[in-house]
Amino acid sequence: MATKKTPSKKKSITRDSIISAYMEYVLENEQTPKSVYKFSKENDMTEQEFYNFFGSFDGLRNEIWNTFFDHSLKLIHKDKNFEGFSNQEKMLTFFFTFFEMLTANRSYVLFALKENKDMMKSLSQLKGLRIRVKEFASELINEKNEEKNLKILKQPVSVFSEGAWLQTLFILKYWMEDNSPSFEKTDVVIEKSVRAIFDVFDNTPLESVVDFGKFLWKDKMN
């Protein structure tokens, strides 16, 4: 006697499941989906379910970068010692963790940033990431400024946070071109650049900036 098949339960549609499906589609097809309708149908969901979380593919792409940041921040805060770190150590920990996250998704990141020949169009998907990085840097600079008694020694928060964002872009570009094993040269760049920017902030001799510049020059010449 044949048994009646139990209808398979439809998997729940979540923000993360849509992101995963989109990244998988891009990597397997080496192109972005042509329409929300076709993408939704291929992933067993309705257009409405897609739009419950994202207004467009552009919005989805932006959220992927925000997710990289948010997951990185969650990971660093899991370390019970993190709050006791110096601000320089906090920035270092963030960059190391963030670029480990990017490395785990390197194929997608490289596709996303190289899809358009127009670099400005490629960078438009980083708007949300820029806000998050600047907010993180602003918190660090505010903490550091509180330690300084003289107003003249305090640094403008906006200048430092924008510098942290430009630093992120610089490291990102270096990481994209890094061919060293385990991207160890990127690790060196992270360490030297963070040390340099904090040396500038602390008004100490700019030996780190010079050292950082020498490293980049030597690396480009090899």
MILUM-578541 format. One record per residue (C-alpha): x, y, z; residue number from 1. Coordinates in nm, 3 decimals, padded with zeros to 5 digits. Each point is the difference from the previous one (the first is absolute). Layout:
N
[[X; Y; Z]; NUM]
...
end
This chain:
222
[[00.000; 00.000; 00.000]; 1]
[[00.149; 00.330; -00.104]; 2]
[[00.046; 00.253; 00.273]; 3]
[[-00.113; 00.353; -00.051]; 4]
[[00.286; 00.243; -00.039]; 5]
[[00.018; 00.275; 00.253]; 6]
[[00.040; 00.331; -00.179]; 7]
[[00.340; 00.144; 00.064]; 8]
[[-00.005; 00.300; 00.227]; 9]
[[00.104; 00.322; -00.174]; 10]
[[00.319; 00.138; 00.146]; 11]
[[-00.039; 00.327; 00.184]; 12]
[[00.116; 00.307; -00.187]; 13]
[[00.231; 00.223; 00.199]; 14]
[[00.227; 00.293; -00.071]; 15]
[[00.307; -00.222; 00.032]; 16]
[[-00.145; -00.277; -00.219]; 17]
[[-00.064; 00.251; -00.280]; 18]
[[00.353; 00.137; 00.033]; 19]
[[00.144; -00.351; -00.016]; 20]
[[-00.211; -00.087; -00.306]; 21]
[[00.109; 00.319; -00.176]; 22]
[[00.370; -00.055; 00.069]; 23]
[[-00.030; -00.362; -00.114]; 24]
[[-00.174; 00.107; -00.321]; 25]
[[00.271; 00.256; -00.078]; 26]
[[00.283; -00.247; 00.058]; 27]
[[-00.159; -00.281; -00.201]; 28]
[[-00.115; 00.216; -00.293]; 29]
[[00.276; 00.262; 00.006]; 30]
[[-00.261; 00.269; -00.047]; 31]
[[-00.272; 00.168; 00.200]; 32]
[[-00.365; -00.112; -00.026]; 33]
[[-00.198; 00.169; -00.276]; 34]
[[-00.323; 00.049; 00.191]; 35]
[[-00.144; -00.036; 00.349]; 36]
[[-00.281; -00.211; -00.147]; 37]
[[00.230; -00.265; -00.149]; 38]
[[00.234; 00.002; 00.299]; 39]
[[-00.290; -00.045; 00.240]; 40]
[[-00.155; -00.280; -00.204]; 41]
[[00.332; -00.188; -00.020]; 42]
[[00.035; 00.022; 00.378]; 43]
[[-00.352; -00.113; 00.088]; 44]
[[-00.129; 00.331; 00.129]; 45]
[[-00.235; 00.270; -00.118]; 46]
[[00.100; 00.347; -00.111]; 47]
[[-00.184; 00.134; 00.304]; 48]
[[00.219; -00.212; 00.229]; 49]
[[00.308; 00.150; -00.165]; 50]
[[-00.136; 00.353; 00.035]; 51]
[[-00.078; -00.059; 00.367]; 52]
[[00.375; 00.023; 00.056]; 53]
[[00.148; 00.188; -00.297]; 54]
[[-00.133; 00.270; -00.229]; 55]
[[00.227; -00.098; -00.287]; 56]
[[00.316; -00.191; -00.090]; 57]
[[00.195; 00.319; 00.067]; 58]
[[-00.137; 00.007; 00.352]; 59]
[[00.089; -00.367; 00.042]; 60]
[[00.357; 00.059; -00.115]; 61]
[[00.037; 00.283; 00.249]; 62]
[[-00.131; -00.222; 00.278]; 63]
[[00.255; -00.270; -00.078]; 64]
[[00.279; 00.243; 00.090]; 65]
[[-00.189; 00.115; 00.308]; 66]
[[-00.031; -00.364; 00.101]; 67]
[[00.375; -00.053; -00.035]; 68]
[[00.053; 00.291; 00.238]; 69]
[[-00.272; -00.102; 00.247]; 70]
[[00.124; -00.359; 00.022]; 71]
[[00.356; 00.124; 00.051]; 72]
[[-00.111; 00.228; 00.283]; 73]
[[-00.192; -00.286; 00.166]; 74]
[[00.308; -00.221; -00.018]; 75]
[[00.235; 00.254; 00.158]; 76]
[[-00.246; 00.072; 00.281]; 77]
[[-00.014; -00.373; 00.081]; 78]
[[00.355; 00.037; 00.130]; 79]
[[-00.040; 00.081; 00.370]; 80]
[[00.330; 00.189; -00.006]; 81]
[[-00.104; 00.234; -00.283]; 82]
[[-00.137; 00.279; 00.221]; 83]
[[00.333; 00.011; 00.183]; 84]
[[00.198; 00.051; -00.322]; 85]
[[00.155; 00.334; -00.085]; 86]
[[-00.170; 00.190; -00.282]; 87]
[[00.285; -00.094; -00.232]; 88]
[[-00.044; -00.367; 00.089]; 89]
[[-00.375; 00.030; -00.058]; 90]
[[00.056; 00.146; -00.346]; 91]
[[00.254; -00.270; -00.082]; 92]
[[-00.236; -00.273; 00.120]; 93]
[[-00.280; 00.141; -00.211]; 94]
[[00.208; 00.016; -00.320]; 95]
[[00.147; -00.347; 00.046]; 96]
[[-00.346; -00.148; 00.066]; 97]
[[-00.167; 00.193; -00.283]; 98]
[[00.257; -00.108; -00.258]; 99]
[[-00.021; -00.360; 00.122]; 100]
[[-00.373; 00.029; -00.074]; 101]
[[00.075; 00.137; -00.347]; 102]
[[00.256; -00.274; -00.062]; 103]
[[-00.263; -00.265; 00.085]; 104]
[[-00.215; 00.160; -00.273]; 105]
[[00.282; 00.110; -00.231]; 106]
[[-00.148; -00.131; -00.325]; 107]
[[-00.320; 00.195; 00.052]; 108]
[[00.180; 00.317; 00.116]; 109]
[[00.232; 00.002; -00.301]; 110]
[[-00.295; -00.050; -00.236]; 111]
[[-00.204; 00.274; 00.168]; 112]
[[00.281; 00.256; -00.015]; 113]
[[00.118; -00.087; -00.350]; 114]
[[-00.339; -00.047; -00.164]; 115]
[[-00.011; 00.361; -00.117]; 116]
[[00.293; 00.166; -00.170]; 117]
[[-00.121; 00.325; 00.154]; 118]
[[00.164; -00.016; 00.343]; 119]
[[-00.231; 00.265; 00.145]; 120]
[[-00.302; -00.212; -00.094]; 121]
[[00.161; -00.301; 00.167]; 122]
[[00.067; 00.199; 00.315]; 123]
[[-00.361; 00.121; 00.019]; 124]
[[-00.092; -00.333; 00.162]; 125]
[[00.225; 00.093; 00.295]; 126]
[[-00.212; 00.294; 00.119]; 127]
[[-00.134; -00.183; 00.302]; 128]
[[00.341; -00.146; 00.081]; 129]
[[00.149; 00.352; -00.008]; 130]
[[-00.253; 00.120; 00.258]; 131]
[[00.072; -00.296; 00.228]; 132]
[[00.379; 00.032; -00.019]; 133]
[[-00.019; 00.374; 00.070]; 134]
[[-00.229; -00.058; 00.299]; 135]
[[00.236; -00.263; 00.139]; 136]
[[00.301; 00.232; -00.045]; 137]
[[-00.191; 00.293; 00.152]; 138]
[[-00.067; -00.199; 00.316]; 139]
[[00.372; -00.074; 00.031]; 140]
[[00.104; 00.361; -00.055]; 141]
[[-00.256; 00.131; 00.248]; 142]
[[00.138; -00.237; 00.263]; 143]
[[00.355; 00.112; -00.075]; 144]
[[-00.091; 00.368; 00.007]; 145]
[[-00.150; -00.043; 00.347]; 146]
[[00.344; -00.105; 00.122]; 147]
[[00.154; 00.327; -00.120]; 148]
[[-00.024; 00.295; 00.237]; 149]
[[00.103; 00.277; -00.240]; 150]
[[-00.252; 00.093; -00.267]; 151]
[[00.284; 00.080; -00.242]; 152]
[[00.113; -00.364; 00.014]; 153]
[[-00.342; -00.138; -00.086]; 154]
[[-00.059; -00.117; -00.355]; 155]
[[-00.308; 00.078; -00.216]; 156]
[[-00.219; -00.311; 00.002]; 157]
[[-00.115; 00.052; -00.360]; 158]
[[00.357; 00.020; -00.131]; 159]
[[00.109; -00.317; 00.179]; 160]
[[-00.310; -00.198; -00.099]; 161]
[[00.036; 00.100; -00.366]; 162]
[[00.367; -00.098; 00.021]; 163]
[[-00.103; -00.342; 00.134]; 164]
[[-00.232; -00.045; -00.299]; 165]
[[00.271; 00.098; -00.250]; 166]
[[00.229; -00.242; 00.181]; 167]
[[-00.263; -00.274; -00.046]; 168]
[[-00.016; 00.069; -00.374]; 169]
[[00.378; -00.001; -00.027]; 170]
[[00.033; -00.335; 00.180]; 171]
[[-00.288; -00.142; -00.208]; 172]
[[00.176; 00.092; -00.324]; 173]
[[00.328; -00.146; 00.128]; 174]
[[-00.175; -00.322; 00.110]; 175]
[[-00.161; -00.039; -00.344]; 176]
[[00.344; 00.006; -00.162]; 177]
[[00.182; -00.199; 00.268]; 178]
[[00.143; -00.327; -00.131]; 179]
[[00.194; -00.097; 00.312]; 180]
[[-00.078; -00.328; 00.185]; 181]
[[-00.291; 00.045; 00.241]; 182]
[[00.007; 00.370; -00.100]; 183]
[[00.273; 00.054; 00.254]; 184]
[[00.111; 00.324; -00.167]; 185]
[[-00.346; 00.143; 00.059]; 186]
[[00.041; -00.082; 00.369]; 187]
[[00.324; 00.200; 00.001]; 188]
[[-00.173; 00.292; -00.173]; 189]
[[-00.281; -00.006; 00.257]; 190]
[[00.242; 00.002; 00.291]; 191]
[[00.224; 00.273; -00.139]; 192]
[[-00.284; 00.224; -00.121]; 193]
[[-00.190; -00.018; 00.330]; 194]
[[00.319; 00.075; 00.193]; 195]
[[00.073; 00.291; -00.232]; 196]
[[-00.344; 00.160; 00.033]; 197]
[[00.009; -00.027; 00.379]; 198]
[[00.350; 00.147; 00.009]; 199]
[[-00.136; 00.300; -00.188]; 200]
[[-00.294; 00.019; 00.239]; 201]
[[00.219; -00.018; 00.308]; 202]
[[00.236; 00.272; -00.131]; 203]
[[00.299; -00.228; 00.032]; 204]
[[00.294; 00.001; -00.244]; 205]
[[-00.115; -00.122; -00.339]; 206]
[[00.247; -00.289; -00.017]; 207]
[[-00.284; -00.243; -00.067]; 208]
[[-00.124; 00.202; -00.296]; 209]
[[00.348; -00.002; -00.153]; 210]
[[00.036; -00.372; 00.075]; 211]
[[-00.340; -00.069; -00.160]; 212]
[[00.096; 00.197; -00.310]; 213]
[[00.328; -00.188; -00.033]; 214]
[[-00.185; -00.333; 00.023]; 215]
[[-00.243; 00.093; -00.277]; 216]
[[00.280; 00.129; -00.225]; 217]
[[00.209; -00.314; 00.054]; 218]
[[-00.302; -00.226; -00.057]; 219]
[[-00.092; 00.171; -00.330]; 220]
[[00.359; -00.030; -00.122]; 221]
[[00.017; -00.377; 00.067]; 222]
end
